[in-house]
Amino acid sequence: MPEPAVEAAVRRSTPADAVVKHFSELTSEELYGILQLRSEVFVVEQECIFLDLDGIDMYPDTLHAFIPHAGAPTPFRDSHGEQTGLSVKPAAYARLLPHGLIDGPAGHPDGRSIGRVVSDSAVRSTGAGRAVVGRLVEEFDGTLLTLNAQSYLEDFYGAFGFVRSGEDFMEDGILHIPMRRSAGGAVGAGSGIERSE
């Protein structure tokens, strides 16, 4: 059963509830929670040894979109299930890179790339990840958006109007596909921007 703070975050998983901030606007608690979540999922869960702290987070035009941690810090459990500290992880997170910064095969000099899309395992399939991506798509509808999607998420991103833009490729041992969404890209019915039940 999810922690009370996680349940509260799930109830708020709509694009309107996702917060978008520049690095300089993040509180220390928000930044710590974002890094907790990214490390927990990308490094530990997905077993990818890579440099997550690549310095791009600090660029003035990089944006951080997230569903904030609800309430007071909650118990943090390590990979063995033991409570070791406190968690302030957001329910979901994604970052939007500065205009023209090429990010892998999907990157384009006229676009902005969405990356580091991640959801807390306790709230997956609740709409938290959709809310964060939906917020960025809504806010930057007039911009070419790109992303390098894990291949099993092609339909997830397709619901937002992203289409495959190249061949499959391996990154950190995981099969990916480059995807793009044209400026003002049509998003069909069932786009997934609204909260899924």
N, C-alpha and C positions, 0 to 999 in steps of 0.2 A: 504494500500500500504506500503511495507517495506521501512524502512529508507534507504537512499543512502548507508550507511556503510553496512547494511545487504545485500543489493543487490550485493555489491562488494564481500562480503564473499561468497555468493551463486555462483557467477561466478568462484570462485576458488575452488569449492568443488570437488577436486580430491585427491587421496591418496598422490600424490607428494606434495600437498600444505599443508598437515597436518604437524604441527610442533611437534616434540617429544623432551621433555626436562626432565632432573632431577629436583627435587624440588629446589636445589641450583642454577639452571640456570634460573629459572623463574624470570621475572621482577616483581616488586610489582604490576604493572598494570595488567600483565597477571594473577598473582595469584588472585588478587581481582576480575577480570572478571570471572575466573573459579568458584570461590566461589559464585559470584552473580548468575551465571547460575545454579549451582547445587542447591542452596537454592531456587531459583525461581521455578524450576521444581520439585525437589524431596520433598521439605518441603511445599511450598505453593500450587502449582498446584496439586500434587498428595496427598496432605494432610497427609504426613508421618512425624510423630514426631519421629526423630531418631537422633543419634549423627553422623552427616555427617563428622565433623572434628574429625576423629578417630585417628589421629596421623600417620596413614599409609602413607599419602601423603609425609611425611618428610623422610621416609626411603631412604637411598642412592640409592637403586636399584629400587625404584618405579619410573615409567616413566609416564609422563603426555603428552597425545597426544591431539592436538586441532587445530581447524581452527581459526587463530587469528582474533580478532576484527579488522575490516578494518577502517583505518583513525582515525580521532579524536573521542573522547568520544561523544556518542549520548545521547539524552534525555532519562531518565529512567522514566518509568511509574509504579506507584504502583498498587496494586491489585484493586484499585478503578478507575484506568485509569488516575490518576493525575500525572503530571510531578513533581517528587520530587528530582531529582538529575541527575546524569550522569551514563551511562552504558558503560562498556568496555567488555561486555560478548563476549566470542568466539561464533562462529556459532554452533560449536559442540565440544564435549570433551569426553575423556575416559581415564582411568588410567590402567596401567599394573603393577600388584603387583610383588614383588621380587620372584624369583624362590623358590618354595617349601612352600610359605606362603599359608596355607589352607584358602580359602575363601568360607565358606558355603558348601552345599552339593556337588557342582561341583568340589570343590578343590581337588588337587592331589599333593602329595609330589614331584613328578617329573615334575610338570608343573608350568605355570605362569597364573594367573587369570586376566582377563579383567573385569573391573567393572566401575561403575559410568558413564555408557554410556548415554549421554544426548545431545539433540539438542535444540537450541533456538526455541521457538514456531513459530517465524516469518520465519524460514527457513526449517521447517519440510517438508518432501517429496521432497526435492531438491537435495538430495545426500550428504549433509554435514555430517550426521551421518555415512553413508556408507563410506565416504572418511576417517574418523577417524578410524573406525574399519578396513577398508581395509589397511590403512597404518600399523597398528599393525600386521595384519595377514601377510602382505608382508614382513615386517621387521623381524618377528619372526616365519617364516614358518617352520623352523627346530626345533621348540619347541612345546611341548604339551601345548595347550592353553585351558583354562576352563573359563566358565562364568555361572552365575546364571541369566537366562533370564526371563523377564516378559513373561508369557506364550503366549501372543498374538504376540510376536516377534520371535517365533520359526522359522518361514520361513525366516525372515530377516537374522538371524544368520546361518540358514541352507545354505543359499546362499554362505556363506564363508567357508563351510565345517564342521560346528559345527553340532553335532548330540546329541540327548537326551542321557543322561548318568544316569538317575535315575528317581524317582517318583516326581510328582508335590509336591510343598510345598508352604506354605504361609509365606511371609515375609513382615512385615509392612502393613498387610492387603491386599496384592496384590499377586495373584497366580503366582508362578515362576516355572521354570523347570531348572534342572542342565544340562549343555551342555559341550561337549568337542570336541576339534579338534586335531587330532593326528599330530605329527610332520610330516611335509611334506604332510599334508592332502590334498586330491584332492579337488579342487574347480571346480565345473562344469561350463559350459557356462552359462552366465547370472549371474555370481557370485555377481553382484551388486557392485563390487569394482569401476567400472567406474561411472562417474556422471550420475544420472538419470535425465531425462528431465521432 
